[in-house]
Amino acid sequence: MQAVFSYRSPAFRCALWAAAALTATLLAGAVQAQTPGSAFDFDSLTRLARERAEKPYRAASDKLPADLAQLDYDQVRDIRWRPERALWRAEQLPFEAMFFHLGLYQKEPVLINEVTPQGVRHLSYRSADFDYGKNQVRPEAWGDLGFAGFRLHNQLNSSAYKDELVVFQGASYFRALGKGQQYGLSARGLAIDTVGGSGEEFPRFTEFWLVRPDPSATQVTVYALMDSARATGAFRFDIQPGTSTTTTVRSRIFVRPGTGKPIATLGFAPLTSMFFFGENQPRKGDFRPEVHDSDGLMVATGEGEWLWRPLQNPQQTLVTSFATKNPKGFGLMQRDRQWSNYEDVEARYERRPSAWVRPLHDWGAGRVELVQLSTPDETHDNIVAYWVPAQMPPPGQPLEFAYELSWQGDEQQRPPGAWATQSRRGIGYSKQPAEALRQQVQYVVDFDGPALRALPANATVKAVVTSDANGQLLENIVYRNPATDQWRMTVRIQRQQADRPIELRAFLQHDNHAVSETWTHIILPE
């Protein structure tokens, strides 16, 4: 990965959307392959992806009509879909779709179709569907531009209004909301060479098929065709709104043969988030205690261990991974759910969802990889996590992954025993000389959960702490915190070499049995 990227920053989004494309001619051919009355399903979409992979990649034109191309960021934002023209509103169906306009940073069109019992219908761009605000443009002369993406609406929070439920826009990015949540981290269809290659490639959803829901439907289905210079893919998304909205994803990925540029890292179920600072890495001069969309990576390994890695904002790119076989799940989680954790009346980070990936079949051997980038502020995404299979498929043979992606709020996935509720870095009062303290790092970690709550008041709990060779364990104590009834672990480490990181692992143990997840942390070099 060459730079920090963000769906918040127009300049960074421009880099994403310009990274991968497909010609309008080929896109139109995909639509024409489906005629009214013909069946459309995941297998027919797979055939399109396979056929696309067998052909050389061709970039699409991003040329816009002259009067549209000259609009600046604020002027493009002034172009809005007319809600009364939402797809399926006239039929009073439980879901509605609205569409995003092309312009400035969103120049490569996506094609959108509707799937009905009668067949597939291409949804043409019509200027009458948009309100152009104060812009002096002539949209009637633009023809069928296509769209920049779309959003689905549902009565998520109230029966009186259909809220935004999910957005597909930019490369292969999508975001969803559960009840009472506010947009935060994003998911992607696929990540290619985020690290390890000569530069990251951003596959792009080039065409969508929206399946018209039944009047009593509790979920909505979206198909997507993905394309990039080195891979194509077929995707099916079954989206079910709720307290935790679930997106069941089924994907088949084809690696393009003969590109002359092997893929170094193929990342499945990728998640993209932001961590600026937090309790484990406070920021001097900011009144807010924490600023992040996610505060940690959680992994449930196939071997039965639960891992928690607090996120950081490193000075240099930091890549770590956790090898396992047939993982039970992983996710970027927002565990801190109180407004007082953030004190931000506008951003409301306590409402940002966690995203938990649960495989729906055995994924085999591989690793969960975490990429942490440096970011100067909270407008840039700097955290990426994804699954990397141990082996790549031969050209022409698909890699198939199915998983449930759950967008969770206050009710979220937890380890069965106990988990870290906060990780605080710092040393309080000490009689040691200041020079000695500068070479030491201390963490205070609180744990809570049913396994700990079930222990008697006089239970003996200890922390099993390990460090790599660059860290010397000076102190390791565990005690029940009478103020919260949680258990507090204090770990103090002596640095051997300040310019090298230290890898730490710790978990709580009672009667030789682990009673908590494994807290695993990297002390960054200074």
KALINGI-V189247 format. One record per helix or strand of 2 or more residues. SS is the DSSP state (a for helix, b for strand). FROM is the first residue (numbers start at 0). TO is the last residue. If there is no record, write none. Layout:
{{SS	FROM	TO} {SS	FROM	TO}}
//
This chain:
{{a	9	16} {a	23	31} {a	41	52} {a	65	68} {a	72	76} {b	79	80} {a	82	84} {b	94	99} {b	109	115} {b	118	121} {a	126	128} {b	129	130} {a	138	140} {b	148	157} {b	160	168} {b	172	175} {b	185	187} {b	189	191} {b	203	210} {b	219	226} {b	230	239} {b	244	254} {b	265	272} {b	274	277} {b	290	291} {b	295	299} {b	305	309} {b	317	324} {b	328	332} {a	338	340} {a	348	350} {b	353	358} {b	364	371} {b	382	388} {b	398	407} {b	418	424} {a	433	437} {b	439	447} {a	449	452} {b	461	466} {b	470	480} {b	485	494} {b	501	509} {b	512	513} {b	517	522}}
//
